[in-house]
């Protein structure tokens, strides 16, 4: 989602993750309930936390590096 400048399509997010839409929808629901993302219309979501997109973009290289190290 951080790659997009606005609301993201759930199907696009699922494709980027290499998962099917049903799988992504489970986590979509959980993130909406946790108020991390919010529903922006049919099949669309966006970050609910101010500046989260910018933070993730700024720290993307570090996040990828630490994920690669721990796996």
PyMOL Python script that loads the backbone (N, CA, C, O; Angstrom):
from pymol import cmd

cmd.read_pdbstr("""\
ATOM      1  N   UNK A   1       0.808  -1.195   0.000  1.00  0.00           N
ATOM      2  CA  UNK A   1       0.000   0.000   0.000  1.00  0.00           C
ATOM      3  C   UNK A   1       0.850   1.257   0.000  1.00  0.00           C
ATOM      4  O   UNK A   1       0.453   2.274  -0.569  1.00  0.00           O
ATOM      5  N   UNK A   2       2.000   1.200   0.623  1.00  0.00           N
ATOM      6  CA  UNK A   2       2.854   2.386   0.697  1.00  0.00           C
ATOM      7  C   UNK A   2       3.327   2.811  -0.690  1.00  0.00           C
ATOM      8  O   UNK A   2       3.708   3.966  -0.885  1.00  0.00           O
ATOM      9  N   UNK A   3       3.308   1.891  -1.655  1.00  0.00           N
ATOM     10  CA  UNK A   3       3.724   2.213  -3.017  1.00  0.00           C
ATOM     11  C   UNK A   3       2.723   3.125  -3.714  1.00  0.00           C
ATOM     12  O   UNK A   3       3.084   3.867  -4.627  1.00  0.00           O
ATOM     13  N   UNK A   4       1.475   3.070  -3.286  1.00  0.00           N
ATOM     14  CA  UNK A   4       0.415   3.842  -3.926  1.00  0.00           C
ATOM     15  C   UNK A   4       0.297   5.224  -3.288  1.00  0.00           C
ATOM     16  O   UNK A   4       0.513   5.386  -2.086  1.00  0.00           O
ATOM     17  N   UNK A   5      -0.048   6.219  -4.109  1.00  0.00           N
ATOM     18  CA  UNK A   5      -0.183   7.587  -3.605  1.00  0.00           C
ATOM     19  C   UNK A   5      -1.525   7.850  -2.933  1.00  0.00           C
ATOM     20  O   UNK A   5      -1.701   8.879  -2.279  1.00  0.00           O
ATOM     21  N   UNK A   6      -2.451   6.945  -3.087  1.00  0.00           N
ATOM     22  CA  UNK A   6      -3.773   7.093  -2.478  1.00  0.00           C
ATOM     23  C   UNK A   6      -4.304   5.729  -2.098  1.00  0.00           C
ATOM     24  O   UNK A   6      -3.527   4.814  -1.824  1.00  0.00           O
ATOM     25  N   UNK A   7      -5.626   5.580  -2.077  1.00  0.00           N
ATOM     26  CA  UNK A   7      -6.215   4.290  -1.730  1.00  0.00           C
ATOM     27  C   UNK A   7      -5.699   3.166  -2.625  1.00  0.00           C
ATOM     28  O   UNK A   7      -5.427   3.366  -3.809  1.00  0.00           O
ATOM     29  N   UNK A   8      -5.572   1.986  -2.033  1.00  0.00           N
ATOM     30  CA  UNK A   8      -5.062   0.814  -2.737  1.00  0.00           C
ATOM     31  C   UNK A   8      -6.172  -0.195  -2.958  1.00  0.00           C
ATOM     32  O   UNK A   8      -7.085  -0.329  -2.143  1.00  0.00           O
ATOM     33  N   UNK A   9      -6.080  -0.891  -4.053  1.00  0.00           N
ATOM     34  CA  UNK A   9      -7.004  -1.975  -4.350  1.00  0.00           C
ATOM     35  C   UNK A   9      -6.560  -3.220  -3.583  1.00  0.00           C
ATOM     36  O   UNK A   9      -5.382  -3.575  -3.592  1.00  0.00           O
ATOM     37  N   UNK A  10      -7.505  -3.875  -2.926  1.00  0.00           N
ATOM     38  CA  UNK A  10      -7.183  -5.098  -2.188  1.00  0.00           C
ATOM     39  C   UNK A  10      -6.599  -6.149  -3.124  1.00  0.00           C
ATOM     40  O   UNK A  10      -5.679  -6.870  -2.738  1.00  0.00           O
ATOM     41  N   UNK A  11      -7.113  -6.249  -4.342  1.00  0.00           N
ATOM     42  CA  UNK A  11      -6.601  -7.245  -5.285  1.00  0.00           C
ATOM     43  C   UNK A  11      -5.170  -6.925  -5.716  1.00  0.00           C
ATOM     44  O   UNK A  11      -4.371  -7.837  -5.927  1.00  0.00           O
ATOM     45  N   UNK A  12      -4.842  -5.647  -5.848  1.00  0.00           N
ATOM     46  CA  UNK A  12      -3.475  -5.250  -6.202  1.00  0.00           C
ATOM     47  C   UNK A  12      -2.510  -5.571  -5.064  1.00  0.00           C
ATOM     48  O   UNK A  12      -1.404  -6.056  -5.301  1.00  0.00           O
ATOM     49  N   UNK A  13      -2.929  -5.300  -3.839  1.00  0.00           N
ATOM     50  CA  UNK A  13      -2.098  -5.614  -2.671  1.00  0.00           C
ATOM     51  C   UNK A  13      -1.868  -7.119  -2.596  1.00  0.00           C
ATOM     52  O   UNK A  13      -0.746  -7.560  -2.345  1.00  0.00           O
ATOM     53  N   UNK A  14      -2.908  -7.904  -2.809  1.00  0.00           N
ATOM     54  CA  UNK A  14      -2.787  -9.369  -2.787  1.00  0.00           C
ATOM     55  C   UNK A  14      -1.802  -9.839  -3.852  1.00  0.00           C
ATOM     56  O   UNK A  14      -0.968 -10.705  -3.590  1.00  0.00           O
ATOM     57  N   UNK A  15      -1.897  -9.273  -5.042  1.00  0.00           N
ATOM     58  CA  UNK A  15      -0.997  -9.638  -6.137  1.00  0.00           C
ATOM     59  C   UNK A  15       0.454  -9.323  -5.777  1.00  0.00           C
ATOM     60  O   UNK A  15       1.342 -10.139  -6.024  1.00  0.00           O
ATOM     61  N   UNK A  16       0.699  -8.163  -5.202  1.00  0.00           N
ATOM     62  CA  UNK A  16       2.057  -7.787  -4.799  1.00  0.00           C
ATOM     63  C   UNK A  16       2.611  -8.745  -3.748  1.00  0.00           C
ATOM     64  O   UNK A  16       3.809  -9.023  -3.717  1.00  0.00           O
ATOM     65  N   UNK A  17       1.718  -9.250  -2.884  1.00  0.00           N
ATOM     66  CA  UNK A  17       2.134 -10.182  -1.832  1.00  0.00           C
ATOM     67  C   UNK A  17       2.280 -11.609  -2.350  1.00  0.00           C
ATOM     68  O   UNK A  17       2.819 -12.472  -1.659  1.00  0.00           O
ATOM     69  N   UNK A  18       1.803 -11.853  -3.560  1.00  0.00           N
ATOM     70  CA  UNK A  18       1.832 -13.205  -4.104  1.00  0.00           C
ATOM     71  C   UNK A  18       0.783 -14.106  -3.465  1.00  0.00           C
ATOM     72  O   UNK A  18       0.968 -15.320  -3.384  1.00  0.00           O
ATOM     73  N   UNK A  19      -0.313 -13.514  -3.015  1.00  0.00           N
ATOM     74  CA  UNK A  19      -1.395 -14.251  -2.348  1.00  0.00           C
ATOM     75  C   UNK A  19      -2.698 -14.019  -3.099  1.00  0.00           C
ATOM     76  O   UNK A  19      -2.805 -13.101  -3.912  1.00  0.00           O
ATOM     77  N   UNK A  20      -3.702 -14.874  -2.814  1.00  0.00           N
ATOM     78  CA  UNK A  20      -4.999 -14.648  -3.443  1.00  0.00           C
ATOM     79  C   UNK A  20      -5.794 -13.605  -2.656  1.00  0.00           C
ATOM     80  O   UNK A  20      -5.450 -13.266  -1.524  1.00  0.00           O
ATOM     81  N   UNK A  21      -6.858 -13.106  -3.276  1.00  0.00           N
ATOM     82  CA  UNK A  21      -7.653 -12.033  -2.680  1.00  0.00           C
ATOM     83  C   UNK A  21      -8.310 -12.493  -1.379  1.00  0.00           C
ATOM     84  O   UNK A  21      -8.433 -11.706  -0.440  1.00  0.00           O
ATOM     85  N   UNK A  22      -8.730 -13.746  -1.314  1.00  0.00           N
ATOM     86  CA  UNK A  22      -9.366 -14.262  -0.094  1.00  0.00           C
ATOM     87  C   UNK A  22      -8.398 -14.170   1.088  1.00  0.00           C
ATOM     88  O   UNK A  22      -8.784 -13.760   2.183  1.00  0.00           O
ATOM     89  N   UNK A  23      -7.148 -14.550   0.862  1.00  0.00           N
ATOM     90  CA  UNK A  23      -6.119 -14.474   1.904  1.00  0.00           C
ATOM     91  C   UNK A  23      -5.918 -13.021   2.341  1.00  0.00           C
ATOM     92  O   UNK A  23      -5.890 -12.722   3.535  1.00  0.00           O
ATOM     93  N   UNK A  24      -5.779 -12.130   1.371  1.00  0.00           N
ATOM     94  CA  UNK A  24      -5.555 -10.712   1.680  1.00  0.00           C
ATOM     95  C   UNK A  24      -6.752 -10.107   2.408  1.00  0.00           C
ATOM     96  O   UNK A  24      -6.583  -9.232   3.258  1.00  0.00           O
ATOM     97  N   UNK A  25      -7.942 -10.559   2.087  1.00  0.00           N
ATOM     98  CA  UNK A  25      -9.153 -10.020   2.718  1.00  0.00           C
ATOM     99  C   UNK A  25      -9.209 -10.311   4.209  1.00  0.00           C
ATOM    100  O   UNK A  25      -9.747  -9.515   4.978  1.00  0.00           O
ATOM    101  N   UNK A  26      -8.660 -11.440   4.620  1.00  0.00           N
ATOM    102  CA  UNK A  26      -8.610 -11.777   6.046  1.00  0.00           C
ATOM    103  C   UNK A  26      -7.785 -10.726   6.788  1.00  0.00           C
ATOM    104  O   UNK A  26      -8.199 -10.227   7.835  1.00  0.00           O
ATOM    105  N   UNK A  27      -6.622 -10.396   6.240  1.00  0.00           N
ATOM    106  CA  UNK A  27      -5.758  -9.404   6.879  1.00  0.00           C
ATOM    107  C   UNK A  27      -6.306  -7.997   6.711  1.00  0.00           C
ATOM    108  O   UNK A  27      -6.102  -7.146   7.576  1.00  0.00           O
ATOM    109  N   UNK A  28      -6.997  -7.745   5.611  1.00  0.00           N
ATOM    110  CA  UNK A  28      -7.670  -6.454   5.413  1.00  0.00           C
ATOM    111  C   UNK A  28      -8.644  -6.208   6.561  1.00  0.00           C
ATOM    112  O   UNK A  28      -8.656  -5.132   7.159  1.00  0.00           O
ATOM    113  N   UNK A  29      -9.455  -7.208   6.859  1.00  0.00           N
ATOM    114  CA  UNK A  29     -10.431  -7.096   7.951  1.00  0.00           C
ATOM    115  C   UNK A  29      -9.740  -6.856   9.285  1.00  0.00           C
ATOM    116  O   UNK A  29     -10.169  -6.004  10.063  1.00  0.00           O
ATOM    117  N   UNK A  30      -8.682  -7.594   9.553  1.00  0.00           N
ATOM    118  CA  UNK A  30      -7.949  -7.435  10.820  1.00  0.00           C
ATOM    119  C   UNK A  30      -7.344  -6.042  10.952  1.00  0.00           C
ATOM    120  O   UNK A  30      -7.395  -5.438  12.023  1.00  0.00           O
ATOM    121  N   UNK A  31      -6.773  -5.534   9.862  1.00  0.00           N
ATOM    122  CA  UNK A  31      -6.158  -4.203   9.903  1.00  0.00           C
ATOM    123  C   UNK A  31      -7.200  -3.095  10.028  1.00  0.00           C
ATOM    124  O   UNK A  31      -6.936  -2.066  10.650  1.00  0.00           O
ATOM    125  N   UNK A  32      -8.375  -3.296   9.444  1.00  0.00           N
ATOM    126  CA  UNK A  32      -9.461  -2.326   9.616  1.00  0.00           C
ATOM    127  C   UNK A  32      -9.921  -2.334  11.066  1.00  0.00           C
ATOM    128  O   UNK A  32     -10.115  -1.273  11.660  1.00  0.00           O
ATOM    129  N   UNK A  33     -10.099  -3.524  11.645  1.00  0.00           N
ATOM    130  CA  UNK A  33     -10.521  -3.627  13.048  1.00  0.00           C
ATOM    131  C   UNK A  33      -9.497  -2.998  13.991  1.00  0.00           C
ATOM    132  O   UNK A  33      -9.865  -2.434  15.021  1.00  0.00           O
ATOM    133  N   UNK A  34      -8.209  -3.093  13.642  1.00  0.00           N
ATOM    134  CA  UNK A  34      -7.139  -2.510  14.462  1.00  0.00           C
ATOM    135  C   UNK A  34      -6.936  -1.021  14.163  1.00  0.00           C
ATOM    136  O   UNK A  34      -6.078  -0.374  14.764  1.00  0.00           O
ATOM    137  N   UNK A  35      -7.728  -0.483  13.236  1.00  0.00           N
ATOM    138  CA  UNK A  35      -7.688   0.926  12.846  1.00  0.00           C
ATOM    139  C   UNK A  35      -6.346   1.350  12.245  1.00  0.00           C
ATOM    140  O   UNK A  35      -5.932   2.502  12.376  1.00  0.00           O
ATOM    141  N   UNK A  36      -5.676   0.409  11.589  1.00  0.00           N
ATOM    142  CA  UNK A  36      -4.433   0.719  10.877  1.00  0.00           C
ATOM    143  C   UNK A  36      -4.766   1.201   9.468  1.00  0.00           C
ATOM    144  O   UNK A  36      -4.130   2.116   8.947  1.00  0.00           O
ATOM    145  N   UNK A  37      -5.774   0.572   8.858  1.00  0.00           N
ATOM    146  CA  UNK A  37      -6.254   0.989   7.543  1.00  0.00           C
ATOM    147  C   UNK A  37      -7.757   1.236   7.643  1.00  0.00           C
ATOM    148  O   UNK A  37      -8.401   0.847   8.618  1.00  0.00           O
ATOM    149  N   UNK A  38      -8.306   1.892   6.612  1.00  0.00           N
ATOM    150  CA  UNK A  38      -9.747   2.119   6.590  1.00  0.00           C
ATOM    151  C   UNK A  38     -10.308   1.858   5.200  1.00  0.00           C
ATOM    152  O   UNK A  38      -9.627   2.040   4.191  1.00  0.00           O
ATOM    153  N   UNK A  39     -11.546   1.434   5.172  1.00  0.00           N
ATOM    154  CA  UNK A  39     -12.259   1.148   3.939  1.00  0.00           C
ATOM    155  C   UNK A  39     -12.486   2.451   3.180  1.00  0.00           C
ATOM    156  O   UNK A  39     -12.946   3.440   3.750  1.00  0.00           O
ATOM    157  N   UNK A  40     -12.158   2.442   1.882  1.00  0.00           N
ATOM    158  CA  UNK A  40     -12.338   3.641   1.047  1.00  0.00           C
ATOM    159  C   UNK A  40     -13.264   3.356  -0.135  1.00  0.00           C
ATOM    160  O   UNK A  40     -13.119   3.945  -1.206  1.00  0.00           O
ATOM    161  N   UNK A  41     -14.206   2.454   0.072  1.00  0.00           N
ATOM    162  CA  UNK A  41     -15.120   2.089  -1.008  1.00  0.00           C
ATOM    163  C   UNK A  41     -14.849   0.666  -1.443  1.00  0.00           C
ATOM    164  O   UNK A  41     -13.932   0.015  -0.941  1.00  0.00           O
ATOM    165  N   UNK A  42     -15.646   0.191  -2.373  1.00  0.00           N
ATOM    166  CA  UNK A  42     -15.576  -1.205  -2.793  1.00  0.00           C
ATOM    167  C   UNK A  42     -14.168  -1.617  -3.230  1.00  0.00           C
ATOM    168  O   UNK A  42     -13.641  -1.119  -4.224  1.00  0.00           O
ATOM    169  N   UNK A  43     -13.576  -2.529  -2.471  1.00  0.00           N
ATOM    170  CA  UNK A  43     -12.275  -3.080  -2.819  1.00  0.00           C
ATOM    171  C   UNK A  43     -11.095  -2.156  -2.600  1.00  0.00           C
ATOM    172  O   UNK A  43      -9.983  -2.472  -3.024  1.00  0.00           O
ATOM    173  N   UNK A  44     -11.303  -1.036  -1.957  1.00  0.00           N
ATOM    174  CA  UNK A  44     -10.226  -0.061  -1.742  1.00  0.00           C
ATOM    175  C   UNK A  44      -9.992   0.161  -0.252  1.00  0.00           C
ATOM    176  O   UNK A  44     -10.930   0.156   0.546  1.00  0.00           O
ATOM    177  N   UNK A  45      -8.738   0.355   0.103  1.00  0.00           N
ATOM    178  CA  UNK A  45      -8.360   0.681   1.481  1.00  0.00           C
ATOM    179  C   UNK A  45      -7.272   1.748   1.455  1.00  0.00           C
ATOM    180  O   UNK A  45      -6.595   1.941   0.445  1.00  0.00           O
ATOM    181  N   UNK A  46      -7.118   2.433   2.579  1.00  0.00           N
ATOM    182  CA  UNK A  46      -6.063   3.433   2.711  1.00  0.00           C
ATOM    183  C   UNK A  46      -5.600   3.440   4.164  1.00  0.00           C
ATOM    184  O   UNK A  46      -6.306   2.960   5.051  1.00  0.00           O
ATOM    185  N   UNK A  47      -4.429   3.979   4.398  1.00  0.00           N
ATOM    186  CA  UNK A  47      -3.908   4.053   5.756  1.00  0.00           C
ATOM    187  C   UNK A  47      -4.778   4.969   6.606  1.00  0.00           C
ATOM    188  O   UNK A  47      -5.205   6.028   6.146  1.00  0.00           O
ATOM    189  N   UNK A  48      -5.037   4.568   7.833  1.00  0.00           N
ATOM    190  CA  UNK A  48      -5.800   5.389   8.776  1.00  0.00           C
ATOM    191  C   UNK A  48      -4.865   6.182   9.677  1.00  0.00           C
ATOM    192  O   UNK A  48      -5.262   7.202  10.241  1.00  0.00           O
ATOM    193  N   UNK A  49      -3.641   5.728   9.815  1.00  0.00           N
ATOM    194  CA  UNK A  49      -2.663   6.383  10.685  1.00  0.00           C
ATOM    195  C   UNK A  49      -1.947   7.474   9.885  1.00  0.00           C
ATOM    196  O   UNK A  49      -1.315   7.182   8.869  1.00  0.00           O
ATOM    197  N   UNK A  50      -2.041   8.715  10.332  1.00  0.00           N
ATOM    198  CA  UNK A  50      -1.396   9.808   9.601  1.00  0.00           C
ATOM    199  C   UNK A  50       0.107   9.568   9.402  1.00  0.00           C
ATOM    200  O   UNK A  50       0.813   9.149  10.320  1.00  0.00           O
ATOM    201  N   UNK A  51       0.565   9.839   8.203  1.00  0.00           N
ATOM    202  CA  UNK A  51       1.986   9.767   7.818  1.00  0.00           C
ATOM    203  C   UNK A  51       2.573   8.355   7.823  1.00  0.00           C
ATOM    204  O   UNK A  51       3.789   8.210   7.697  1.00  0.00           O
ATOM    205  N   UNK A  52       1.756   7.316   7.963  1.00  0.00           N
ATOM    206  CA  UNK A  52       2.288   5.948   7.927  1.00  0.00           C
ATOM    207  C   UNK A  52       2.874   5.625   6.556  1.00  0.00           C
ATOM    208  O   UNK A  52       3.925   4.990   6.465  1.00  0.00           O
ATOM    209  N   UNK A  53       2.200   6.058   5.489  1.00  0.00           N
ATOM    210  CA  UNK A  53       2.704   5.819   4.130  1.00  0.00           C
ATOM    211  C   UNK A  53       4.098   6.431   3.970  1.00  0.00           C
ATOM    212  O   UNK A  53       5.005   5.786   3.445  1.00  0.00           O
ATOM    213  N   UNK A  54       4.263   7.666   4.420  1.00  0.00           N
ATOM    214  CA  UNK A  54       5.544   8.354   4.291  1.00  0.00           C
ATOM    215  C   UNK A  54       6.628   7.667   5.119  1.00  0.00           C
ATOM    216  O   UNK A  54       7.768   7.532   4.673  1.00  0.00           O
ATOM    217  N   UNK A  55       6.269   7.240   6.316  1.00  0.00           N
ATOM    218  CA  UNK A  55       7.225   6.542   7.183  1.00  0.00           C
ATOM    219  C   UNK A  55       7.694   5.248   6.519  1.00  0.00           C
ATOM    220  O   UNK A  55       8.891   4.963   6.483  1.00  0.00           O
ATOM    221  N   UNK A  56       6.756   4.473   6.000  1.00  0.00           N
ATOM    222  CA  UNK A  56       7.117   3.206   5.364  1.00  0.00           C
ATOM    223  C   UNK A  56       7.974   3.430   4.126  1.00  0.00           C
ATOM    224  O   UNK A  56       8.912   2.673   3.877  1.00  0.00           O
ATOM    225  N   UNK A  57       7.664   4.453   3.355  1.00  0.00           N
ATOM    226  CA  UNK A  57       8.478   4.753   2.175  1.00  0.00           C
ATOM    227  C   UNK A  57       9.897   5.153   2.583  1.00  0.00           C
ATOM    228  O   UNK A  57      10.874   4.711   1.978  1.00  0.00           O
ATOM    229  N   UNK A  58       9.999   5.977   3.597  1.00  0.00           N
ATOM    230  CA  UNK A  58      11.310   6.461   4.039  1.00  0.00           C
ATOM    231  C   UNK A  58      12.170   5.327   4.591  1.00  0.00           C
ATOM    232  O   UNK A  58      13.386   5.324   4.400  1.00  0.00           O
ATOM    233  N   UNK A  59      11.550   4.371   5.270  1.00  0.00           N
ATOM    234  CA  UNK A  59      12.287   3.302   5.934  1.00  0.00           C
ATOM    235  C   UNK A  59      12.214   1.958   5.211  1.00  0.00           C
ATOM    236  O   UNK A  59      12.579   0.934   5.788  1.00  0.00           O
ATOM    237  N   UNK A  60      11.756   1.941   3.976  1.00  0.00           N
ATOM    238  CA  UNK A  60      11.553   0.690   3.241  1.00  0.00           C
ATOM    239  C   UNK A  60      12.830  -0.136   3.117  1.00  0.00           C
ATOM    240  O   UNK A  60      12.785  -1.353   3.294  1.00  0.00           O
ATOM    241  N   UNK A  61      13.949   0.484   2.822  1.00  0.00           N
ATOM    242  CA  UNK A  61      15.202  -0.264   2.658  1.00  0.00           C
ATOM    243  C   UNK A  61      15.601  -0.949   3.961  1.00  0.00           C
ATOM    244  O   UNK A  61      16.015  -2.109   3.950  1.00  0.00           O
ATOM    245  N   UNK A  62      15.482  -0.252   5.064  1.00  0.00           N
ATOM    246  CA  UNK A  62      15.834  -0.830   6.364  1.00  0.00           C
ATOM    247  C   UNK A  62      14.892  -1.974   6.721  1.00  0.00           C
ATOM    248  O   UNK A  62      15.329  -3.015   7.212  1.00  0.00           O
ATOM    249  N   UNK A  63      13.610  -1.780   6.474  1.00  0.00           N
ATOM    250  CA  UNK A  63      12.628  -2.824   6.777  1.00  0.00           C
ATOM    251  C   UNK A  63      12.924  -4.077   5.962  1.00  0.00           C
ATOM    252  O   UNK A  63      12.909  -5.181   6.506  1.00  0.00           O
ATOM    253  N   UNK A  64      13.195  -3.925   4.661  1.00  0.00           N
ATOM    254  CA  UNK A  64      13.525  -5.080   3.812  1.00  0.00           C
ATOM    255  C   UNK A  64      14.785  -5.772   4.299  1.00  0.00           C
ATOM    256  O   UNK A  64      14.846  -7.000   4.339  1.00  0.00           O
ATOM    257  N   UNK A  65      15.784  -4.993   4.667  1.00  0.00           N
ATOM    258  CA  UNK A  65      17.053  -5.560   5.124  1.00  0.00           C
ATOM    259  C   UNK A  65      16.844  -6.386   6.386  1.00  0.00           C
ATOM    260  O   UNK A  65      17.359  -7.500   6.474  1.00  0.00           O
ATOM    261  N   UNK A  66      16.111  -5.879   7.356  1.00  0.00           N
ATOM    262  CA  UNK A  66      15.916  -6.616   8.603  1.00  0.00           C
ATOM    263  C   UNK A  66      15.060  -7.853   8.387  1.00  0.00           C
ATOM    264  O   UNK A  66      15.255  -8.856   9.074  1.00  0.00           O
ATOM    265  N   UNK A  67      14.123  -7.812   7.456  1.00  0.00           N
ATOM    266  CA  UNK A  67      13.331  -9.004   7.150  1.00  0.00           C
ATOM    267  C   UNK A  67      14.202 -10.074   6.512  1.00  0.00           C
ATOM    268  O   UNK A  67      14.060 -11.255   6.826  1.00  0.00           O
ATOM    269  N   UNK A  68      15.103  -9.677   5.620  1.00  0.00           N
ATOM    270  CA  UNK A  68      16.005 -10.634   4.979  1.00  0.00           C
ATOM    271  C   UNK A  68      16.943 -11.276   5.987  1.00  0.00           C
ATOM    272  O   UNK A  68      17.252 -12.461   5.869  1.00  0.00           O
ATOM    273  N   UNK A  69      17.396 -10.527   6.965  1.00  0.00           N
ATOM    274  CA  UNK A  69      18.320 -11.042   7.976  1.00  0.00           C
ATOM    275  C   UNK A  69      17.627 -12.053   8.880  1.00  0.00           C
ATOM    276  O   UNK A  69      18.210 -13.084   9.218  1.00  0.00           O
ATOM    277  N   UNK A  70      16.392 -11.768   9.274  1.00  0.00           N
ATOM    278  CA  UNK A  70      15.705 -12.635  10.232  1.00  0.00           C
ATOM    279  C   UNK A  70      15.145 -13.901   9.601  1.00  0.00           C
ATOM    280  O   UNK A  70      14.800 -14.836  10.324  1.00  0.00           O
ATOM    281  N   UNK A  71      15.043 -13.964   8.290  1.00  0.00           N
ATOM    282  CA  UNK A  71      14.464 -15.146   7.644  1.00  0.00           C
ATOM    283  C   UNK A  71      15.490 -16.170   7.274  1.00  0.00           C
ATOM    284  O   UNK A  71      15.148 -17.216   6.724  1.00  0.00           O
TER     285      UNK A  71
END
""", "prot")
cmd.dss("prot")
cmd.show_as("cartoon", "prot")
cmd.util.cbc("prot")
cmd.orient("prot")
